[in-house]
Amino acid sequence: MIKIESMVKNIGSFELGPINLQFEAGYIYGLVGPNRSGKTTLIQTLTQHLKPNQGRITWFGKQAAHNEQFIKQNVCYMPAEFDGPANWKVGDFCQFARMWYPNWNDAIVLKLLTQFELKKEEKYAKLSTGAKKKLQFVLAMASNCPFMILDEPTNGIDFKSRKFMLDYLVEWMEQGERTLLITSHHIDEIQRLADIIILIHNGKQIGQYEKDQLISNWKQIWLPTPVQTEIPGVVAMQNEAPYSVITKQANETLAYLEKSQVDVIKVRSLDMEDVLAQLVG
């Protein structure tokens, strides 16, 4: 279990926090928020690449500052941007990463390099942006760490490889007590993968939500006439035709409408992107 308590990180005029989170084995956490909301800062502070100004982070009961060796061996962080030595070959990266992780799996390296059509003798400098990203993914998965942090892992990736990577992550989660923290601007990826949604905005933690509950609770409801009164659960109204309301508690809203003998024309679930937009205002 990983726990973040009242963590604050200041970088210049930007302040992240206070952040309070808990990560459990067996779950995929989707970290989302607009650009410059603090997602990468949160990840880098969690992994001790940055030191928090306030609060504390504990890994399995031990403070992160006194647990660095454990973190390095059991947590793999795939950054959104990575610029390795230009003169290295693909195989050099594999050999270097192999030294860091006690559970390194050469079979995974071979499988994924073949899947992505990457050759060990290829020079890193000559790889395309997408190929470099694929190499990062290979190294991350071959580390075989129980806690994986992937920051925008599919940026610049072709659709076929993107699908493979998402499928692979689902399979990876099924192979043991593992935890995945992922960020992505592709909200459809978060909707597909995540069990828990963590939303931050302007450095502040908006909330932590069970994805299935968000999808179940947030709905748009069309009505035959405009709304003239306050309705439980409703957060937005469209009082011009076609009349509708957006609710964050669909069952409560629908029960109220039925009790008030208001006809409902149509109900639809909001896309995850629409839900997140409502939550950040």
N, C-alpha and C positions, 0 to 999 in steps of 0.2 A: 504494500500500500504506500502511495506517495501522497503527502499532504502539504499544502501551501496554506500558511496562516498569516493573515494580515500583511502580506508582502507588498512592499512599495519599492519601485525602481525609478530613479530620476536620471534622465539623460538630457542635459541642457535644460530647456524650458518644458520638456515633455515629462509628464509624470504618469507612470503606470501604477494603478492600484487605488485602494487596497484590494488585493486579490486573495480570495479564500476558495480553494479547490481541493478535491480529493479524487485520486485515481485508483480504481480497483482493477484487479486482474480479471480478464474475460470480457472486457468492454472496449469498444471503439469510441473515442471521444473526438468530436469534430469541433475544432476551434475556428470560429468565424467572426467576421467584423469587417467594416469598410477599410480601405487603404489607410495606413498610418494610425490604426486603432491600437496597436501595441502587441499584435500577435507574435511577431518574431522576437520582440523584446521579452515577452513572457516566456517563450520557449528557451531563449538563451539564458535567462535567469534561472529557469528550472534546471537546466543542464550545467549550471555553474560556469558558463562562458562569460556571464556577467554576475556581479555580486549584488544582492539586494541591499537597498539602503535601510529598509525596515522589515520586520517580520522574519519568519523562518520557513525553511523547507526541510521536511524530514522524509527520508527514504527508509522504509521498513523500521521506523522508530529511531533512526539515527539522523542527526542534523547533516544536511548535505555538505557543509563546509568540512566536516570530519569524516566524510564518506566518499571522497573523490575517486579512490581506486575502484570501489564498488560500482559507482556510477559509470566510469569509463568502460568497465567490463560487462555491464548488464544493460546499459542504455545505448541505443544507436540513434544518432541525430543526423538526419539528412537535410541539410540547409537548403533554403530556396535558391541561393546562389553559391556557386563553388567554382573557384578558378585554381586548378591544380598545376603543378609544374609542367610547362609546355613540352619539355624534352622527355618526359616520362611516357612509357607505353602503357597500354591498358593492363598488361600483366604486372607492371610495376606497382600500380595502384592496388591490385589484388594482393600482392606479396606484402606491401606495407600495411594494409588494413588487417591482414591475417595475424600480424604480431600483437594487435591490440585486444583481440577477442578470443577468450578461451574456448568458446563454443563454435568457432568459425567452421563453416561447412563448404568444402571444396566442390562437393557434388552440386550444390546450389549455384556456385559460380559457373560451372560448366553448363548447367541447364539454362541459366539465364543469358549467358553470353551467346549461346547457340540460338536461343529464342530471339534475341535482339540483333543477331548477325554481327556481333562484335568479335574482333580477333585480338588475342593477347599481344600480338606484335604491332598493332596499330598505334601510331603516335597520338597522344592526347590532343596536341595542337591542331591536328588535322580532322578531328571529329566534329561533326555538326553539333549545334546546340542541343538538338534532341538526343543525339547519341551520347553526349556528355551526361545528360540527365539520366539516360538509361543506365550508364555505367554507375552513377551514384546509387541508383535503385539496386543494381546487382550487389554492390558493396554493402548496402544497408541490409538486404535480406540475407546475404551470406554470413553476416555477423551473428545471426541466430540469437540475438538478444531478446530477452523476455519483454522488454519495454522498448517500443519503437516510436520515434518521433519523426514525422515526415512533413516538411514545410513545403507546400506547393509541389508535390512530387511529379505531377503530370504536366506542368507548364512546358510548352514547346514540344509536346509528345504527339505523334500522329494518332489518329483515332483507333487504329488496330492495336497498337502497343498500349494505348491508354486503357482499352478494355481488358487486355491481358493483365496489366498491372492491378487493376481493381479486382479482377477475379482472383488473382494470386493472393492479394491481401486477405480476401475472404477465406480462402483455403488456409492461409498461414494462421489466422486467428483460431481455426478449428483444431490446430495441432497441439494445443496445450494451454496452460494458464498464462496467457499473454495479454499485453495491453498495447493499444495503438492510439497515439495522439496525432491527428492529421489536420492540416490546414489546406484550404483550397478556395480559389475564387470560382471554381465550378461547383455551384451549390448542388447540382444534381449528383455529384460525387459524394458530397456530405450526406445528402438525403439517402443515397443507396447504402453507404457504409456505416454511418455513425449510429450508435445506440444513444449517446448523450451529446447534446449540443451545448457548447460553451460560447456565449456571445459577449464580446467586448466592443466598446465604442468610445473613442476619444480617451483611451487609457482606463476607462472604468468598466468594471464587470457588471454587465446588464443582468445576466442570469445564467443558470445551468438548468437545462431542460431535458426530459426524456423525449426523444424524437417522435416516437409513436404517439405520445400524448399531445404534442404540438399539432401533428397532422390531424389527429382526431378532434381536437378542441377548436381549432381555428377554422371557421367556415364563413362563406358569404351566402346570405339568404336574401332571395328576391321576394318582394311583397307587392300586392296590387295597389296599395296607396302609400303615401309618405308617412313616416313615423311621427307621431305627435306627442309621444311620451318617452320617458327614460325606460330602456329595456335592459334587464340584467345581462351582463356579459358583453354588451355591445360597446365597441371602441370606435367605430366610425359609421357614418350614415351617408347615403346618397339620396337626397330628398328631391331630386329631379328624375323624371322618367328615364330609364327604368329604375324603380325604387329598390334599394337594397340596403342591407346593413352588414357589417363585418363584426363577428363575435369571436371572443377568445374562450367562450364557454358554451359550445354549441348546444349541448343537452339542456342546459339551464335556459338559454334563450328560446329554444324551440318549445320547451314546456310552458314558458310564460306566454308565448304567442298562441299556443293551443288553448291555454286557460282563458286568454283574452279574446278568443274566437277570431283571431286574425289569420286569414288564409296565407299559406306559403306557396309561392309559385314554383320555386326551384331552390335547391341547396347544393353547393359545391364546396369541396375542400380547397383551401388555399394552397398554392405552390409554396414550397419551403422558402423561396426567395421573397414572396409576398409577406409571409409570416415574419421573417427576419426584418423586413423593411418596416413593418408595423411596430415591432419591438424596439427598434432604435429611434422610431419617431421620424 
